[in-house]
């Protein structure tokens, strides 16, 4: 089983100007650094909440479909935007594409789901590792990202800027623990249920 990001985000949820305004930084001297820290803060928050914030494409491989047609495949990295394709290795060892007309994609749930349409079943697969591959798009467009998530990214960016990067040791432990509590309070309602 493996989860790999195949297409990275093409934008960050917080712009350089937004971050600098939050941080009260006016000079352009550290613009390149702050831009890098915005990306680092976003990736850190994604890891903390097990979400995808700006849209990106992922490929998820696993060994087999569920045994029962009533079971649903819950996709990681919510929110789910769309499913690009579902491929599988059939019992003869041939890679097949499951027709999108035969399954339902549910994007409105807290965790995106895929399951067969009424009176359909999951395809049979060969008994081998990674016999199923789902390519999907997760995350949101810039205009759809909530302000509290953006605030959490700004707060983390400022913390990384003030202390020179991710903080784990020394006299700044108290500070980073406080920042983590703030970020948690901002993002907890956006965290994915632990189903991965």
Secondary structure, 3 states (H helix, E strand, C coil): CEEEEEECCCCCCCCHHHHHHHHCCCCCCCHHHHHHHHHHHHHHHHHHHCECCECEEEEEEECCCCCCCCCCEECCCECEEEEEEEEEECCCCCEEECCHHHEEEECCCCCCEEEECCCCCCCCCCCCCCCEEEEEEECECHHHCCHHHHHHHHHHHHHHHHHCCCCCCHHHHHHHHHHHHHHHHHHHHHCCCCCC
